[in-house]
Amino acid sequence: MGTLGVLLTYPMDSYLEEKLDKRFKLFRLWESPPEKRMEFLRSHSQAIRAVVGNAIVGADAETIEALPGLEIVASFSVGLDKVDLEKCRERGIRVTNTPDVLTEDVADLAIGLAIAVLRKICVSDRYVRSGAWKTNGDFELTSKFSGKSVGIVGLGRIGLAIAKRAEAFGCPISYFARSEKLGVGYKFFPRVVDLAANCQVLVVACALTAETRHIVDREVIDALGPQGVLINIARGGHVDEAQLVPALREGRLGGAGLDVFEREPSVPEELFALDNVVLLPHVGSGTWETRKDMADLVLGNLEAHALNMPLLTPCSDGWSR
Ligand code: NAP
């Protein structure tokens, strides 16, 4: 078996790219213009046996079909919503992701967003920078985070880490998941809408699947209400943005802290003028420390695959173990 040919779909991390280039035969997808991508894939289809994708460009059905020699998709992300898992399963292609190493950063950011929205940190920062403090006097009062009831959609690794952090702020925790988690001691709601009606800060932390797309819809937004705050650090597709934007504009929803959007990097421009939202460019795992750990996991998985060893973090669906 020769050197593994690896397709990197997006310029996601310079350390990862450098290491991949040293260790494997690297193909950079973004170097070919979008209209020539399929041609590029077909011309290297014999050499490419691995795809490294991320939350922006993964391995869709078209990419997988163009690569008959594909053996492994090693994602530089936890979420696998940009990987056609069904196609991988059919073809016996192994799939890995980067769980655990990013949990703390994403949970930290969720709490940061909640505090930023409620305490209007970004608005008051703009107040100081614009000189308004001098001319208009003291900043308006805001709402406290400590003690607010927090509802979490998806009590996985990140959801649980958010719960632990929020507990330290004295927040009562409740959650929605496909099944009740025994032994966690948080209140379980079998319907998202009931969770939203019974919390003040709703945090989305579940995987994006066909089932969870638009899990935060008009009904959930209305249940959260004018005093409620929505935090989304999972995927943009969880929230129906066409419903969210007018709700925030009209004050039917109190506020939102969003790290992810339905059509990244496009963000609904109406949000730019609203002071009740904090908008981040999908930076949940974006620290030097965590991105290096994620890169090392991707490299370790590819190395293990090349050496026919057990994968470090196979995705849990079973067929890639
Ligand atoms: P995880 O441990 O696999 O947790 C995912 C959770 O999603 C599971 O607990 C699962 O709960 C829940 N889930 C799946 N299908 C569901 C459904 N139909 N209804 C309700 N809940 C459902 O993954 P994680 O590490 O916590 O990551 C969670 C998500 O965060 C990822 O999938 C990713 O999209 C996102 N993320 C975002 C960033 C960022 O940069 N903003 C970074 C990393 C991850 P049950 O199995 O109990 O139902």
Boltz pocket constraint, residues with backbone or C-beta under 6 A from the ligand:
constraints:
  - pocket:
      binder: B
      contacts: [[A, 78], [A, 79], [A, 80], [A, 99], [A, 100], [A, 102], [A, 103], [A, 106], [A, 153], [A, 154], [A, 155], [A, 156], [A, 157], [A, 158], [A, 159], [A, 176], [A, 177], [A, 178], [A, 179], [A, 205], [A, 206], [A, 207], [A, 208], [A, 209], [A, 211], [A, 212], [A, 232], [A, 233], [A, 234], [A, 235], [A, 259], [A, 260], [A, 282], [A, 283], [A, 284], [A, 285], [A, 286]]
      max_distance: 6.0
